[in-house]
């Protein structure tokens, strides 16, 4: 017979294994629910938590317990996919970060799921008080704003730079094209937008405005 009375590592190892398995299952459930949410969002916009539960293969009480509302679930699904598809870059320079972020944004928003997610982040088909855009956008803008905060720390732009406004100016043109004008994303749009925003945070009155392309018109005077 083997004496295991002095074996103090086995129980802790077994407990650790159980914790890992539980954590692994939790992660799989979350991934399945978020994937089901995005799938339904692409297909029909207006959907219910029971529909998500059915598609994800989980009980709807598990979804209510973790997310509470359909709106919170949509926000988590969109935010999680955005982190994967459009991570906040760190190239070492402000222009490099802006171009990299915009290039990834253009590529993603040109895809079917990207276009539908932009719609979901801009409107709330349910019309409920807890609106997707109010929950999603502050956090997304804060994360993108880190690009400008790092540039301030590096001395590339002055501390007086309006980070919030610069972040909005960086993101808004892509969403306007995707949701309002439906103008195509051309190959140089990312660089042109990056340079245009740079002019705002590094003002130089004597420097000419960057070329915006045929689809833009300068104001008279």
MDAnalysis code that builds the backbone (N, CA, C; Angstrom):
import MDAnalysis as mda
import numpy as np

u = mda.Universe.empty(663, n_residues=221, atom_resindex=np.repeat(np.arange(221), 3), trajectory=True)
u.add_TopologyAttr("name", ["N", "CA", "C"] * 221)
u.add_TopologyAttr("resid", np.arange(1, 222))
u.add_TopologyAttr("resname", ["UNK", "UNK", "UNK", "UNK", "UNK", "UNK", "UNK", "UNK", "UNK", "UNK", "UNK", "UNK", "UNK", "UNK", "UNK", "UNK", "UNK", "UNK", "UNK", "UNK", "UNK", "UNK", "UNK", "UNK", "UNK", "UNK", "UNK", "UNK", "UNK", "UNK", "UNK", "UNK", "UNK", "UNK", "UNK", "UNK", "UNK", "UNK", "UNK", "UNK", "UNK", "UNK", "UNK", "UNK", "UNK", "UNK", "UNK", "UNK", "UNK", "UNK", "UNK", "UNK", "UNK", "UNK", "UNK", "UNK", "UNK", "UNK", "UNK", "UNK", "UNK", "UNK", "UNK", "UNK", "UNK", "UNK", "UNK", "UNK", "UNK", "UNK", "UNK", "UNK", "UNK", "UNK", "UNK", "UNK", "UNK", "UNK", "UNK", "UNK", "UNK", "UNK", "UNK", "UNK", "UNK", "UNK", "UNK", "UNK", "UNK", "UNK", "UNK", "UNK", "UNK", "UNK", "UNK", "UNK", "UNK", "UNK", "UNK", "UNK", "UNK", "UNK", "UNK", "UNK", "UNK", "UNK", "UNK", "UNK", "UNK", "UNK", "UNK", "UNK", "UNK", "UNK", "UNK", "UNK", "UNK", "UNK", "UNK", "UNK", "UNK", "UNK", "UNK", "UNK", "UNK", "UNK", "UNK", "UNK", "UNK", "UNK", "UNK", "UNK", "UNK", "UNK", "UNK", "UNK", "UNK", "UNK", "UNK", "UNK", "UNK", "UNK", "UNK", "UNK", "UNK", "UNK", "UNK", "UNK", "UNK", "UNK", "UNK", "UNK", "UNK", "UNK", "UNK", "UNK", "UNK", "UNK", "UNK", "UNK", "UNK", "UNK", "UNK", "UNK", "UNK", "UNK", "UNK", "UNK", "UNK", "UNK", "UNK", "UNK", "UNK", "UNK", "UNK", "UNK", "UNK", "UNK", "UNK", "UNK", "UNK", "UNK", "UNK", "UNK", "UNK", "UNK", "UNK", "UNK", "UNK", "UNK", "UNK", "UNK", "UNK", "UNK", "UNK", "UNK", "UNK", "UNK", "UNK", "UNK", "UNK", "UNK", "UNK", "UNK", "UNK", "UNK", "UNK", "UNK", "UNK", "UNK", "UNK", "UNK", "UNK", "UNK", "UNK", "UNK", "UNK", "UNK", "UNK", "UNK", "UNK"])
u.atoms.positions = np.array([
    [0.828, -1.199, 0.000],
    [0.000, 0.000, 0.000],
    [0.863, 1.249, 0.000],
    [0.397, 2.293, -0.615],
    [1.145, 3.541, -0.669],
    [0.590, 4.478, 0.375],
    [1.467, 4.983, 1.229],
    [1.064, 5.917, 2.272],
    [1.004, 7.326, 1.694],
    [-0.213, 7.893, 1.595],
    [-0.387, 9.232, 1.049],
    [-0.643, 10.262, 2.148],
    [-0.450, 9.863, 3.387],
    [-0.756, 10.789, 4.484],
    [0.139, 12.005, 4.481],
    [1.361, 11.848, 3.932],
    [2.292, 12.975, 3.916],
    [2.276, 13.726, 2.603],
    [1.434, 13.276, 1.676],
    [1.386, 13.921, 0.360],
    [0.480, 15.145, 0.439],
    [1.085, 16.313, 0.639],
    [0.322, 17.550, 0.824],
    [0.093, 18.274, -0.490],
    [0.733, 17.808, -1.565],
    [0.623, 18.533, -2.832],
    [-0.585, 18.106, -3.634],
    [-1.013, 16.807, -3.421],
    [-2.079, 16.298, -4.262],
    [-3.386, 17.074, -4.112],
    [-3.888, 17.335, -2.867],
    [-5.146, 18.073, -2.751],
    [-5.095, 19.450, -3.414],
    [-3.967, 20.166, -3.196],
    [-3.881, 21.496, -3.785],
    [-3.828, 21.426, -5.295],
    [-3.156, 20.416, -5.830],
    [-3.097, 20.258, -7.272],
    [-4.476, 19.951, -7.836],
    [-5.230, 19.076, -7.124],
    [-6.565, 18.742, -7.585],
    [-7.481, 19.962, -7.542],
    [-7.345, 20.763, -6.475],
    [-8.162, 21.978, -6.361],
    [-7.833, 22.957, -7.467],
    [-6.519, 23.071, -7.761],
    [-6.098, 23.975, -8.828],
    [-6.656, 23.529, -10.166],
    [-6.641, 22.197, -10.400],
    [-7.176, 21.663, -11.646],
    [-8.663, 21.956, -11.770],
    [-9.394, 21.776, -10.630],
    [-10.829, 22.063, -10.652],
    [-11.089, 23.525, -10.963],
    [-10.272, 24.430, -10.375],
    [-10.455, 25.856, -10.626],
    [-10.208, 26.188, -12.085],
    [-9.162, 25.575, -12.656],
    [-8.854, 25.832, -14.056],
    [-9.981, 25.353, -14.957],
    [-10.535, 24.162, -14.615],
    [-11.629, 23.645, -15.425],
    [-12.845, 24.545, -15.345],
    [-13.146, 25.021, -14.125],
    [-14.287, 25.908, -13.961],
    [-14.067, 27.215, -14.724],
    [-12.849, 27.770, -14.597],
    [-12.539, 28.997, -15.311],
    [-12.604, 28.790, -16.802],
    [-12.130, 27.618, -17.266],
    [-12.172, 27.324, -18.680],
    [-13.592, 27.228, -19.190],
    [-14.467, 26.599, -18.423],
    [-15.867, 26.489, -18.834],
    [-16.523, 27.863, -18.855],
    [-16.232, 28.667, -17.852],
    [-16.805, 30.009, -17.802],
    [-16.394, 30.816, -19.025],
    [-15.119, 30.705, -19.410],
    [-14.634, 31.429, -20.582],
    [-15.308, 30.926, -21.852],
    [-15.524, 29.616, -21.930],
    [-16.181, 29.045, -23.123],
    [-17.636, 29.499, -23.212],
    [-18.309, 29.529, -22.062],
    [-19.706, 29.989, -22.040],
    [-19.783, 31.445, -22.471],
    [-18.892, 32.269, -21.924],
    [-18.894, 33.688, -22.282],
    [-18.647, 33.862, -23.776],
    [-17.662, 33.131, -24.303],
    [-17.353, 33.240, -25.731],
    [-18.533, 32.813, -26.584],
    [-19.212, 31.732, -26.187],
    [-20.355, 31.242, -26.950],
    [-21.502, 32.244, -26.920],
    [-21.736, 32.853, -25.774],
    [-22.824, 33.829, -25.640],
    [-22.525, 35.077, -26.460],
    [-21.293, 35.565, -26.384],
    [-20.946, 36.775, -27.139],
    [-20.985, 36.522, -28.639],
    [-20.546, 35.347, -29.055],
    [-20.582, 35.011, -30.475],
    [-22.025, 34.906, -30.962],
    [-22.884, 34.296, -30.143],
    [-24.293, 34.192, -30.502],
    [-24.942, 35.573, -30.582],
    [-24.564, 36.448, -29.666],
    [-25.099, 37.811, -29.665],
    [-24.727, 38.544, -30.940],
    [-23.459, 38.467, -31.327],
    [-23.023, 39.144, -32.550],
    [-23.689, 38.547, -33.781],
    [-23.861, 37.228, -33.788],
    [-24.520, 36.591, -34.918],
    [-25.948, 37.070, -35.086],
    [-26.675, 37.155, -33.987],
    [-28.056, 37.638, -34.046],
    [-28.114, 39.119, -34.384],
    [-27.123, 39.858, -33.893],
    [-27.079, 41.288, -34.176],
    [-26.918, 41.539, -35.671],
    [-26.104, 40.735, -36.316],
    [-25.886, 40.865, -37.754],
    [-27.149, 40.485, -38.527],
    [-27.839, 39.465, -38.052],
    [-28.976, 38.927, -38.795],
    [-30.246, 39.753, -38.645],
    [-30.507, 40.257, -37.421],
    [-31.828, 40.842, -37.226],
    [-31.897, 42.033, -36.285],
    [-30.819, 42.433, -35.667],
    [-30.770, 43.586, -34.771],
    [-31.652, 43.395, -33.543],
    [-32.959, 43.307, -33.714],
    [-33.863, 43.154, -32.572],
    [-33.977, 41.669, -32.223],
    [-33.463, 41.296, -31.079],
    [-33.500, 39.899, -30.651],
    [-33.603, 39.863, -29.128],
    [-33.868, 38.689, -28.600],
    [-34.081, 38.541, -27.163],
    [-32.995, 37.682, -26.528],
    [-32.873, 37.781, -25.230],
    [-31.908, 36.942, -24.509],
    [-32.250, 35.460, -24.645],
    [-33.522, 35.047, -24.596],
    [-33.799, 33.630, -24.859],
    [-33.281, 33.145, -26.207],
    [-33.328, 33.997, -27.223],
    [-32.775, 33.613, -28.523],
    [-31.259, 33.424, -28.441],
    [-30.597, 34.312, -27.716],
    [-29.148, 34.179, -27.529],
    [-28.838, 32.880, -26.804],
    [-29.596, 32.604, -25.752],
    [-29.360, 31.394, -24.964],
    [-29.531, 30.142, -25.812],
    [-30.560, 30.135, -26.639],
    [-30.805, 28.973, -27.499],
    [-29.654, 28.768, -28.466],
    [-29.185, 29.833, -29.077],
    [-28.100, 29.706, -30.044],
    [-26.782, 29.337, -29.368],
    [-26.540, 29.881, -28.182],
    [-25.278, 29.617, -27.480],
    [-25.283, 28.269, -26.766],
    [-26.464, 27.677, -26.593],
    [-26.555, 26.400, -25.900],
    [-26.399, 26.523, -24.401],
    [-26.867, 27.631, -23.837],
    [-26.803, 27.837, -22.388],
    [-28.194, 28.214, -21.894],
    [-28.384, 28.167, -20.574],
    [-29.667, 28.551, -20.007],
    [-29.738, 30.063, -19.919],
    [-30.903, 30.623, -20.210],
    [-31.021, 32.083, -20.216],
    [-30.778, 32.706, -18.846],
    [-31.030, 31.954, -17.761],
    [-30.750, 32.509, -16.435],
    [-29.262, 32.772, -16.241],
    [-28.421, 31.993, -16.909],
    [-26.977, 32.227, -16.827],
    [-26.615, 33.565, -17.455],
    [-27.302, 33.905, -18.532],
    [-27.043, 35.183, -19.207],
    [-27.548, 36.339, -18.355],
    [-28.763, 36.204, -17.819],
    [-29.299, 37.277, -16.964],
    [-28.428, 37.477, -15.734],
    [-27.925, 36.385, -15.181],
    [-27.104, 36.482, -13.976],
    [-25.796, 37.209, -14.256],
    [-25.229, 36.998, -15.422],
    [-23.930, 37.599, -15.727],
    [-24.052, 38.993, -16.323],
    [-25.021, 39.213, -17.233],
    [-25.114, 40.488, -17.946],
    [-26.304, 41.354, -17.519],
    [-27.349, 40.730, -17.024],
    [-28.480, 41.489, -16.518],
    [-29.471, 41.916, -17.572],
    [-28.996, 42.613, -18.608],
    [-29.888, 43.127, -19.652],
    [-29.332, 42.807, -21.032],
    [-30.219, 42.869, -22.005],
    [-29.822, 42.673, -23.392],
    [-28.842, 43.753, -23.827],
    [-29.052, 44.977, -23.384],
    [-28.188, 46.084, -23.778],
    [-26.772, 45.884, -23.261],
    [-26.650, 45.456, -21.993],
    [-25.321, 45.202, -21.425],
    [-24.617, 44.081, -22.172],
    [-25.379, 43.093, -22.606],
    [-24.817, 41.988, -23.383],
    [-24.293, 42.473, -24.726],
    [-25.056, 43.332, -25.394],
    [-24.623, 43.876, -26.689],
    [-23.348, 44.701, -26.521],
    [-23.310, 45.528, -25.481],
    [-22.125, 46.350, -25.229],
    [-20.898, 45.476, -25.027],
    [-21.027, 44.427, -24.226],
    [-19.895, 43.534, -23.969],
    [-19.470, 42.829, -25.247],
    [-20.439, 42.392, -26.044],
    [-20.111, 41.694, -27.289],
    [-19.376, 42.608, -28.257],
    [-19.863, 43.836, -28.412],
    [-19.227, 44.776, -29.332],
    [-17.845, 45.178, -28.829],
    [-17.756, 45.507, -27.536],
    [-16.474, 45.942, -26.975],
    [-15.428, 44.847, -27.074],
    [-15.821, 43.610, -26.792],
    [-14.874, 42.499, -26.856],
    [-14.372, 42.277, -28.277],
    [-15.283, 42.358, -29.248],
    [-14.854, 42.174, -30.632],
    [-13.988, 43.333, -31.100],
    [-14.306, 44.539, -30.650],
    [-13.499, 45.700, -31.021],
    [-12.069, 45.564, -30.513],
    [-11.927, 45.074, -29.292],
    [-10.584, 44.884, -28.736],
    [-9.786, 43.915, -29.602],
    [-10.448, 42.874, -30.097],
    [-9.779, 41.891, -30.947],
    [-9.456, 42.474, -32.327],
    [-10.438, 43.140, -32.914],
    [-10.301, 43.598, -34.295],
    [-9.536, 44.915, -34.420],
    [-9.730, 45.812, -33.445],
    [-9.098, 47.130, -33.528],
    [-8.406, 47.435, -32.201],
    [-7.320, 46.745, -31.895],
    [-6.606, 47.047, -30.653],
    [-5.957, 48.425, -30.725],
    [-5.765, 49.035, -29.569],
    [-5.102, 50.338, -29.525],
    [-3.604, 50.113, -29.736],
    [-3.024, 50.635, -30.821],
    [-1.622, 50.345, -31.143],
    [-0.656, 51.157, -30.290],
    [0.574, 50.722, -30.273],
    [1.646, 51.464, -29.604],
    [2.905, 51.330, -30.456],
    [3.003, 52.175, -31.487],
    [4.117, 52.105, -32.431],
    [5.324, 52.928, -31.989],
    [5.118, 53.792, -30.999],
    [6.201, 54.649, -30.537],
    [6.094, 56.080, -31.000],
    [5.209, 56.341, -31.969],
    [4.981, 57.712, -32.436],
    [3.486, 57.961, -32.558],
    [3.071, 59.213, -32.417],
    [1.655, 59.534, -32.520],
    [1.131, 59.241, -33.919],
    [1.848, 59.689, -34.930],
    [1.355, 59.452, -36.296],
    [1.268, 57.962, -36.592],
    [2.277, 57.218, -36.168],
    [2.241, 55.773, -36.384],
    [1.038, 55.128, -35.724],
    [0.725, 55.562, -34.497],
    [-0.434, 55.022, -33.789],
    [-1.734, 55.371, -34.505],
    [-1.849, 56.630, -34.938],
    [-3.079, 57.068, -35.594],
    [-3.317, 56.317, -36.902],
    [-2.274, 56.208, -37.701],
    [-2.412, 55.505, -38.987],
    [-2.754, 54.040, -38.758],
    [-2.070, 53.400, -37.812],
    [-2.321, 51.984, -37.547],
    [-3.752, 51.757, -37.065],
    [-4.224, 52.604, -36.163],
    [-5.587, 52.474, -35.655],
    [-6.610, 52.685, -36.766],
    [-6.394, 53.710, -37.591],
    [-7.340, 54.003, -38.654],
    [-7.336, 52.926, -39.737],
    [-6.185, 52.381, -40.046],
    [-6.128, 51.318, -41.050],
    [-6.900, 50.084, -40.585],
    [-6.715, 49.713, -39.316],
    [-7.469, 48.575, -38.779],
    [-8.960, 48.886, -38.743],
    [-9.305, 50.134, -38.405],
    [-10.713, 50.532, -38.339],
    [-11.364, 50.466, -39.711],
    [-10.669, 50.970, -40.731],
    [-11.191, 50.942, -42.096],
    [-11.415, 49.499, -42.546],
    [-10.443, 48.637, -42.282],
    [-10.562, 47.237, -42.698],
    [-11.745, 46.560, -42.011],
    [-11.898, 46.819, -40.724],
    [-12.981, 46.178, -39.984],
    [-14.345, 46.721, -40.392],
    [-14.441, 48.034, -40.529],
    [-15.733, 48.630, -40.881],
    [-16.145, 48.325, -42.315],
    [-15.218, 47.832, -43.101],
    [-15.547, 47.435, -44.467],
    [-16.130, 46.026, -44.525],
    [-16.053, 45.299, -43.424],
    [-16.569, 43.935, -43.381],
    [-18.043, 43.937, -42.981],
    [-18.799, 42.881, -43.317],
    [-20.223, 42.831, -42.946],
    [-20.458, 42.959, -41.450],
    [-19.681, 42.225, -40.645],
    [-19.879, 42.304, -39.197],
    [-19.486, 43.678, -38.671],
    [-18.468, 44.268, -39.264],
    [-18.048, 45.607, -38.840],
    [-19.122, 46.637, -39.099],
    [-19.748, 46.581, -40.276],
    [-20.812, 47.539, -40.600],
    [-22.001, 47.389, -39.655],
    [-22.358, 46.138, -39.353],
    [-23.502, 45.925, -38.474],
    [-23.195, 46.366, -37.041],
    [-21.967, 46.150, -36.614],
    [-21.590, 46.580, -35.267],
    [-21.563, 48.098, -35.166],
    [-21.188, 48.769, -36.253],
    [-21.237, 50.226, -36.245],
    [-22.674, 50.717, -36.101],
    [-23.589, 50.035, -36.769],
    [-24.998, 50.406, -36.636],
    [-25.470, 50.197, -35.205],
    [-25.079, 49.083, -34.621],
    [-25.528, 48.786, -33.260],
    [-24.963, 49.771, -32.245],
    [-23.746, 50.234, -32.500],
    [-23.139, 51.183, -31.568],
    [-23.660, 52.596, -31.760],
    [-24.382, 52.820, -32.871],
    [-24.893, 54.157, -33.163],
    [-26.376, 54.304, -32.851],
    [-27.153, 53.213, -32.940],
    [-28.584, 53.288, -32.685],
    [-28.993, 52.171, -31.745],
    [-30.154, 52.333, -31.125],
    [-30.701, 51.312, -30.243],
    [-32.094, 50.945, -30.738],
    [-32.234, 49.859, -31.502],
    [-33.529, 49.508, -32.073],
    [-34.625, 49.316, -31.035],
    [-34.260, 48.902, -29.810],
    [-35.274, 48.655, -28.782],
    [-35.834, 49.934, -28.201],
    [-35.068, 51.047, -28.317],
    [-35.522, 52.308, -27.772],
    [-35.555, 52.344, -26.259],
    [-34.850, 51.450, -25.604],
    [-34.888, 51.407, -24.150],
    [-34.015, 52.487, -23.545],
    [-34.248, 52.714, -22.259],
    [-33.543, 53.808, -21.588],
    [-32.045, 53.557, -21.554],
    [-31.653, 52.310, -21.233],
    [-30.234, 51.983, -21.240],
    [-29.832, 51.725, -22.680],
    [-29.257, 52.711, -23.294],
    [-28.993, 52.709, -24.717],
    [-27.568, 52.237, -24.969],
    [-27.373, 51.446, -26.021],
    [-26.075, 50.845, -26.299],
    [-24.985, 51.892, -26.446],
    [-25.274, 52.950, -27.191],
    [-24.210, 53.919, -27.468],
    [-23.765, 54.644, -26.204],
    [-24.703, 54.916, -25.260],
    [-24.312, 55.616, -24.043],
    [-23.435, 54.742, -23.170],
    [-23.617, 53.435, -23.256],
    [-22.810, 52.525, -22.450],
    [-21.471, 52.204, -23.115],
    [-21.470, 52.162, -24.442],
    [-20.273, 51.717, -25.164],
    [-19.253, 52.822, -25.408],
    [-19.723, 53.977, -25.910],
    [-18.797, 54.964, -26.445],
    [-17.860, 55.615, -25.425],
    [-18.292, 55.962, -24.220],
    [-17.330, 56.584, -23.290],
    [-16.089, 55.733, -23.048],
    [-16.297, 54.419, -22.887],
    [-15.153, 53.545, -22.637],
    [-14.273, 53.406, -23.872],
    [-14.902, 53.318, -25.042],
    [-14.117, 53.194, -26.270],
    [-13.299, 54.450, -26.521],
    [-13.897, 55.617, -26.330],
    [-13.181, 56.877, -26.524],
    [-12.046, 57.016, -25.522],
    [-12.277, 56.545, -24.302],
    [-11.218, 56.622, -23.292],
    [-10.017, 55.780, -23.708],
    [-10.282, 54.584, -24.229],
    [-9.180, 53.702, -24.630],
    [-8.408, 54.280, -25.809],
    [-9.115, 54.820, -26.784],
    [-8.432, 55.415, -27.933],
    [-7.690, 56.677, -27.514],
    [-8.237, 57.413, -26.556],
    [-7.589, 58.631, -26.078],
    [-6.218, 58.405, -25.478],
    [-5.947, 57.165, -25.075],
    [-4.618, 56.828, -24.529],
    [-3.523, 57.133, -25.546],
    [-3.839, 57.011, -26.833],
    [-2.861, 57.317, -27.886],
    [-2.356, 58.746, -27.736],
    [-3.268, 59.695, -27.529],
    [-2.870, 61.094, -27.386],
    [-2.196, 61.353, -26.038],
    [-2.643, 60.665, -25.000],
    [-2.018, 60.844, -23.690],
    [-0.565, 60.371, -23.709],
    [-0.302, 59.281, -24.409],
    [1.084, 58.823, -24.538],
    [1.914, 59.833, -25.321],
    [1.304, 60.435, -26.351],
    [2.023, 61.437, -27.150],
    [2.358, 62.664, -26.304],
    [1.471, 63.041, -25.391],
    [1.760, 64.150, -24.473],
    [2.932, 63.779, -23.580],
    [2.920, 62.561, -23.060],
    [4.002, 62.107, -22.185],
    [5.338, 62.074, -22.913],
    [5.316, 61.778, -24.219],
    [6.553, 61.743, -25.008],
    [6.985, 63.129, -25.461],
    [6.144, 64.123, -25.270],
    [6.479, 65.474, -25.691],
    [6.172, 65.753, -27.145],
    [5.390, 64.887, -27.796],
    [5.062, 65.102, -29.203],
    [4.009, 66.183, -29.386],
    [3.105, 66.302, -28.450],
    [2.063, 67.328, -28.502],
    [1.992, 68.004, -27.144],
    [1.504, 69.237, -27.078],
    [1.493, 69.968, -25.812],
    [0.468, 69.401, -24.833],
    [0.693, 69.583, -23.539],
    [-0.267, 69.111, -22.531],
    [-1.643, 69.758, -22.666],
    [-1.694, 70.893, -23.330],
    [-2.968, 71.592, -23.500],
    [-3.835, 70.988, -24.602],
    [-3.330, 69.991, -25.307],
    [-4.097, 69.371, -26.393],
    [-5.412, 68.818, -25.863],
    [-6.485, 69.062, -26.595],
    [-7.816, 68.585, -26.205],
    [-7.954, 67.122, -26.636],
    [-7.629, 66.218, -25.714],
    [-7.606, 64.787, -26.025],
    [-8.992, 64.277, -26.409],
    [-10.003, 64.697, -25.674],
    [-11.362, 64.213, -25.953],
    [-11.821, 64.626, -27.349],
    [-11.605, 65.883, -27.703],
    [-12.025, 66.360, -29.018],
    [-11.215, 65.703, -30.128],
    [-9.904, 65.564, -29.906],
    [-9.057, 64.923, -30.917],
    [-9.496, 63.483, -31.166],
    [-9.876, 62.779, -30.110],
    [-10.334, 61.396, -30.250],
    [-11.628, 61.328, -31.047],
    [-12.540, 62.236, -30.783],
    [-13.788, 62.270, -31.543],
    [-13.534, 62.584, -33.016],
    [-12.625, 63.547, -33.270],
    [-12.306, 63.908, -34.652],
    [-11.647, 62.747, -35.396],
    [-10.931, 61.931, -34.674],
    [-10.256, 60.789, -35.285],
    [-11.257, 59.719, -35.722],
    [-12.241, 59.470, -34.889],
    [-13.165, 58.360, -35.115],
    [-14.373, 58.752, -35.956],
    [-14.876, 59.969, -35.767],
    [-16.157, 60.366, -36.355],
    [-16.221, 60.246, -37.881],
    [-15.178, 60.646, -38.647],
    [-15.310, 60.576, -40.114],
    [-15.577, 59.167, -40.643],
    [-14.981, 58.160, -40.023],
    [-15.215, 56.789, -40.481],
    [-16.663, 56.382, -40.254],
    [-17.191, 56.744, -39.098],
    [-18.581, 56.395, -38.802],
    [-19.550, 57.187, -39.681],
    [-19.196, 58.422, -39.993],
    [-20.047, 59.216, -40.883],
    [-20.131, 58.561, -42.252],
    [-18.994, 58.110, -42.756],
    [-19.009, 57.452, -44.063],
    [-19.761, 56.128, -44.008],
    [-19.579, 55.388, -42.930],
    [-20.211, 54.075, -42.827],
    [-21.720, 54.162, -42.643],
    [-22.185, 55.189, -41.920],
    [-23.585, 55.231, -41.516],
    [-24.419, 56.292, -42.222],
    [-23.777, 57.358, -42.731],
    [-24.535, 58.482, -43.269],
    [-24.298, 58.661, -44.772],
    [-23.055, 58.997, -45.141],
    [-22.795, 59.324, -46.551],
    [-22.583, 58.090, -47.426],
    [-22.131, 56.985, -46.809],
    [-21.831, 55.740, -47.522],
    [-20.772, 55.929, -48.603],
    [-19.932, 56.943, -48.410],
    [-18.781, 57.110, -49.296],
    [-17.795, 55.970, -49.057],
    [-17.122, 55.502, -50.090],
    [-16.184, 54.385, -49.912],
    [-14.938, 54.805, -49.133],
    [-14.313, 53.823, -48.509],
    [-13.035, 54.045, -47.831],
    [-11.915, 53.835, -48.849],
    [-11.223, 54.908, -49.209],
    [-10.149, 54.751, -50.181],
    [-8.846, 54.367, -49.482],
    [-7.851, 54.026, -50.276],
    [-6.607, 53.464, -49.751],
    [-5.828, 54.431, -48.863],
    [-5.962, 55.737, -49.108],
    [-5.171, 56.703, -48.357],
    [-5.963, 57.431, -47.283],
    [-7.183, 56.992, -47.039],
    [-8.027, 57.684, -46.070],
    [-7.401, 57.688, -44.679],
    [-6.820, 56.579, -44.273],
    [-6.237, 56.497, -42.929],
    [-5.122, 57.524, -42.746],
    [-4.245, 57.625, -43.716],
    [-3.133, 58.578, -43.606],
    [-3.625, 60.015, -43.661],
    [-4.604, 60.293, -44.517],
    [-5.108, 61.659, -44.633],
    [-5.798, 62.114, -43.342],
    [-6.587, 61.223, -42.766],
    [-7.259, 61.561, -41.506],
    [-6.246, 61.739, -40.374],
    [-5.246, 60.859, -40.330],
    [-4.219, 60.972, -39.286],
    [-3.507, 62.315, -39.379],
    [-3.127, 62.710, -40.582],
    [-2.424, 63.981, -40.762],
    [-3.326, 65.173, -40.444],
    [-4.599, 65.044, -40.775],
    [-5.531, 66.133, -40.494],
    [-5.690, 66.335, -38.986],
    [-5.819, 65.234, -38.237],
    [-5.941, 65.326, -36.780],
    [-4.646, 65.855, -36.170],
    [-3.514, 65.435, -36.723],
    [-2.229, 65.929, -36.224],
    [-2.126, 67.440, -36.346],
    [-2.685, 67.987, -37.417],
    [-2.663, 69.439, -37.577],
    [-3.405, 70.126, -36.435],
    [-4.420, 69.465, -35.935],
    [-5.206, 70.061, -34.863],
    [-4.515, 70.023, -33.512],
    [-3.802, 68.949, -33.239],
    [-3.142, 68.846, -31.936],
    [-1.741, 69.443, -31.955],
    [-1.199, 69.654, -33.168],
    [0.089, 70.346, -33.297],
    [-0.109, 71.529, -34.221],
    [-0.828, 72.564, -33.799],
    [-1.192, 73.661, -34.702],
    [0.019, 74.426, -35.210],
    [-0.049, 74.771, -36.478],
    [0.976, 75.585, -37.114],
    [0.276, 76.487, -38.123],
    [-0.046, 77.721, -37.763],
    [-0.850, 78.590, -38.633],
    [-0.281, 78.778, -40.029],
    [1.036, 78.703, -40.141],
    [1.638, 78.954, -41.454],
    [1.641, 77.729, -42.356],
    [1.345, 76.552, -41.776],
    [1.397, 75.324, -42.577],
    [0.099, 75.143, -43.335],
    [0.163, 74.645, -44.586],
    [-1.067, 74.413, -45.367],
    [-1.848, 73.241, -44.805],
    [-3.157, 73.258, -45.020],
    [-3.977, 72.131, -44.610],
    [-3.644, 70.922, -45.465],
    [-3.695, 69.701, -44.892],
    [-3.431, 68.501, -45.689],
    [-4.519, 68.288, -46.717],
    [-4.167, 67.633, -47.804],
    [-5.126, 67.350, -48.867],
    [-6.139, 66.317, -48.387],
    [-7.429, 66.619, -48.523],
    [-8.461, 65.726, -48.046],
    [-9.084, 64.888, -49.156],
    [-8.819, 65.191, -50.387],
    [-9.354, 64.382, -51.474],
    [-10.568, 65.019, -52.120],
    [-11.059, 64.383, -53.167],
    [-12.138, 64.941, -53.972],
    [-13.463, 65.005, -53.228],
    [-13.669, 64.088, -52.248],
    [-14.962, 64.042, -51.573],
    [-15.156, 65.131, -50.548],
    [-14.126, 65.976, -50.299],
    [-14.227, 67.016, -49.285],
    [-14.136, 68.375, -49.961],
    [-14.773, 69.367, -49.365],
    [-14.713, 70.726, -49.890],
    [-14.347, 71.689, -48.776],
    [-13.459, 72.601, -49.079],
    [-13.082, 73.637, -48.112],
    [-14.186, 74.678, -48.000],
    [-14.342, 75.201, -46.781],
    [-15.334, 76.256, -46.571],
    [-14.853, 77.517, -47.286],
    [-15.757, 78.311, -47.849],
    [-15.341, 79.540, -48.555],
    [-14.703, 80.519, -47.604],
    [-13.720, 81.254, -48.119],
    [-13.027, 82.260, -47.316],
    [-11.940, 81.665, -46.505],
])
